[in-house]
Structure formats: C-alpha cells, structure tokens
C-alpha cells in the first residue's frame, strides 16, 4: 500500500530595511520561535532574508503574515510578541484579511501612551458598528474586550467633543441578590459592581482627570436599575 506524502515547500522573502526586519524577528529571533510554536513551519533569518519551510498552506499563511507585519512596521508600528499571536489568530480565521485594518485602526491613546486597537476580526467589527450605529449589542465571554473597547470609544468621542457626556451603566446586583439586604449605604452597595467600569475608565485617562470629568457630570457611572425612566438625548 502506498502512503501519500505531502511535499515540503520552501519560500524565501527579502526585506529592504534590516532594522525593521530585526524588530520583526524579535530579540534572539523570539518572534520567529513563537511563530514556529504556533504553526508547523521552520523559519531561518539571515541578512535581509527569511526562509520559511513547511507544508504549502502553512508556508503561505506565515509568508503573508510576515510581509503584512513588515508593511505595518513601515508605517511606524512596533511589533510585540502579543501582536504575533493576534496576527496568527486573525489569518488562521481568514488568510486574505488585511492586518493593517486592525493594527493601524487606533481607537484611543491612553494617558499612559498605550495605543488601544482591536485585536481580532470580531473586535474590529465591534468598533466599526459603534462608529456607524447608535445602538450596539455585544455578547461574549468575559475578557473579550466588550467593556474596554466600548469605554475607549466613549472616552475618545468625549475628548474629541463628538458627544457631550458619557453615562456608564452596569447591573448592580448578582442573580438572587437585592441591594436592600447588602451592608452599607447605597454607594457601598453598588460600587463593587461598578468597579470594572471605573477600572476601564482609569486605564484610559488618569484618575485626577477622570474624577474632574465625573464631578462636572461629563462622565456618570450609574447602576443599570437606576436608569429606568431616564431620557437620553
């Protein structure tokens, strides 16, 4: 019985800027080693060249990823290990996707000079919908960026004066609980539930400025139950 074997494909890519290529490869080629863990390929770098060997489909994906990341770096983006992981995940979903649509789509630059951008195709769509629609529903597991991206969009719109104020609302009780039976005054009761909103807010702008905006009423954090009957213009 004959066993079918898949041929190994080798592709060589040449880059113009050696310094950009060094950043793309990472210190001691750590980015290339990470790619080899994510995808069954072998990568070697020398001079201004990179060779990728493996099955044709894998080589094609990694070649597209490296060339796209290099083009993004030419526009001023500094690549980190997390970017390699994000890029690989995105192209694994859709090999034809343009990574620049995500990496260069700056939503907000925080007070710590951290650039906030979408990290997946779904997050890119989330941002696009928030820009184009008045009401957006986002459903997903914890840690997928729902609150953080919404906060980044809201704060950026407020600071750019595209909106007059922000109202941040969140459920203030867990299933089966009632505020009246929790200890403390109203603030003590609801603040633990609103903490994620404050954390996301302080991640965008420094605490002093955020407090000033809250005191002026430009940012309001409220329990969702207390929004009943209010009119939002």
Buried (B, 14 or more C-beta within 10 A) or exposed (E): EEEEEEEEBEBEBEBEEEEBBEBBBBEEBEBBBBBBEBBEBBBEBEEEEBBBBBBEEBBBBBBBBBBBBBBBBEEEBEBEEEBBBBBBEBBEEEEEBEBBEBBBEEBBBBBEEEEBBBBBBBBBEBBBEBEEEEEBEBEEEEEBBBBBBBBBBBBBBBBEEEBEEBEBBBEBBEEEEEBEEBEEEEEEBBBEBBEBBBEBBBBBBEEEEBBEBBEEEBBEBBBBEEEEEEEEE
